[in-house]
């Protein structure tokens, strides 16, 4: 992976961790008796984390799939030559 790709993955991870810390902080302010099971904000954050994980998996596939990217580069060059 080159530096730019690593940077993208790191930014996504930082956003995910920050979201989790914000959710935990909000729930702590609401009180210790609040359950996260029925909390709509917690459900929204769980969905967001799930989406972020799926995006990270796609990014990892794109970054590590050198064979297809080489084929794509060749195809782009072939189309430019026309």
Residue, then its C-alpha position, 0 to 999 in steps of 0.5 A: x500500500x502506498x502512503x495515500x491509501x494508508x492515509x485513507x484507511x487511517x482517516x476512516x478508522x479515526x472517524x469510526x473511533x471518534x463516533x464511538x467515543x462521542x456515543x459513549x460520552x453522550x450516553x454517560x451524560x444521560x445517566x447510568x440507567x440508560x440502556x443502549x439496547x433501545x436507544x435510537x442514537x445507539x442503533x443509528x451509530x451501530x448502523x453507521x459503524x456497520x457501514x464504515x466496516x463494509x466501506x473499509x472492506x471494500x477499500x482493502x479489497x481495492x488496495x490489495x487487488x493489484x492484478x485487477x488494477x494492472x488490468x484496469x491500467x492496461x485497459x485505460x491505456x488501450x482506450x487512450x491509444x485509440 
